[in-house]
Amino acid sequence: MGAGSTTETRGTIPGESSLALIPTFVVVAVDATGMGIILPLLPFYSQRLGATPFLIGALISVYAICQLIAGPVVGMLSNRYGRRKVLVVSQIGTCVGFVLLAMAPSLTLVFLARIIDGLTSGNISVAHAYAAEHSAPSTRKQALGMTSGAIGTGLLVGPALSGILVHYGDTAPVWAATALSLISILATIVLLPPDHSASEPLYQQRAPEPTLARTILGMRYAWHLLGLLIVFFFVNSMFLSQIGLFLSARFSWDGHPFGARELGSMFAYAGFINLVVQGFLITRANQFASDRSIVIAAFACMGLGFLGLAIRNGIGLLAVFLTLIIIGTMFTRSTLTAELSRSTAMNRQGMIMGLNQSLMSGANISAPLVSGALIGHQLFVIWPLAMAAIAMIGAVLARQFLAHAQPARERFEHGSIASNHRARKSPKV
C-alpha cells in the first residue's frame, strides 16, 4: 500500500505543479495591476494634498513599519492555516486601503489607508511560498520566476491604466485599483487550488521542527542572502520612493515637467522589461553564468544606471539609464529570492518569506526618509550618487557572501534529500 501510494504521488506531481501555478499567476497579476495603478499616482496624489518630499517618504515608511510588524505573523499564519486563506485576508485589507485612499480628503486619511494596507500586507510573500510549495527544487526558480512575471505583468498594465484614467480625475485610478482588488479576491477564492494536505509530494522535503530561535539563528546561508536582499531593498526603496519627484524636477516632456502620466509610462516600461527578463533572460543567463556572477553583474548594472542619472540631465539617455536600473533590479530580486527559497526546507517557506518581507520593510522604513530628505533639500546629484555607491557595495558583498556560502547551501540540499531518503526507507514502527 505504501509503495502504491508513493507511485500515485509521483505521477500527480507534474500535472499538479503546472495547473496550480496558472491560477497563481492570474491572481498575482490582477493583484499587481491594482498596485501598479497606485505606484505612479501616489507621490503626486499626496503632493496635491500638501505632502512634502519628506512626508511622501514618511508615507512609504509608515506602510513599511506596518509590514515589518505584520510580515512574520502573516508568514506563520499561512503555515498554520493555509496560503489561500491568509492571502484572501491580505487582499481584503488592500481593498479597504484603496477605498479609504480614494475617499481621502486629507493626508491623515491617506496615512490611515496605507497603515491598513501595510498591516494586512503579505500578498507577495504568501504567493512566493505558495509557488515554492507547488514546484520541485529543480523547477523552483522557474516557479518563482512565474510569480515575479505575474508581478511584472501587473506593473506593465497597471501604470498604463493609471496614465489613461488620470485624465478622468485623480481618484479614478484609485477606484479602478479597488475594483481590481475585488476581482483578485474572487479569483483567489474561485481559482486557487486548496493547500496541500498532510500527504505532500515527495519533493516537498520537510525539516524537523526545532524552536523558532534555533531555526532562525541556524540559517547561516539564508542570512547571507537576506543581507544582500536588505542592501537591494534599501537602494530600490530609495529609487522608487522619490523617482517621480526627481524626474519632475530634472526632466520635462513636451514642454512640461514629468507627472503621473509620464511616471506611469516609466513603470509600464519597467513592467515590460520585467516580462522580458523573467520570460526569456533568466533561464538563459543561468546557462552561461552562476547565480553569484548574475547578482554581481546586476548590482553593477544598477550602479551604472544611477551614476548616469547623476551626471546627465538630458532626456536622450534617460531611457538607457532607466533600462540599466530596471534590468539590474529584476535580475537581483528574482535570483536572490529563488536562492533564498532553495536555502530552506519546504515547511519553513512561509517563515523565511515572511522574514524576508519584514527585513524588506525594515529597509523601506529608513530608505524613503533618507531619500525624501535628499530630494527635499534639492540634492539631485547626491541622491543618485548615494544609490550608485550602495549598489556597488551590494556587488562587493555578493562576491564575498555567495562565493563562500554556495557550498553550504549545496550540502544542506544534499543532506536534506539524503536524510529524507533514509527516512522513507526506514521501516515504520
Secondary structure, 3 states (H helix, E strand, C coil): CHHHHHHHHHHHHHHHHHHHHHHHHHHHHHHHHHHHHHCCCHHHHHHHCCCCHHHHHHHHHHHHHHHHHHHHHHHHHHHHHCHHHHHHHHHHHHHHHHHHHHHCCCHHHHHHHHHHHHHCCCHHHHHHHHHHHCCCHHHHHHHHHHHHHHHHHHHHHHHHHHHHHHHHCCCHHHHHHHHHHHHHHHHHHHHCCCCCCCCCCCCCCCCCCCCHHHHHHCCHHHHHHHHHHHHHHHHHHHHHHHHHHHHHHHCEECCEECCHHHHHHHHHHHHHHHHHHHHHHHHHHHHHCCHHHHHHHHHHHHHHHHHHHHHCCCCCCHHHHHHHHHHHHHHHHHHHHHHHHHCCCHHHHHHHHHHHHHHHHHHHHHHHHHHHHHHHCCCCCHHHHHHHHHHHHHHHHHHHHHHHHHHHHHHHHHHHHHHHHHHHHCCCC
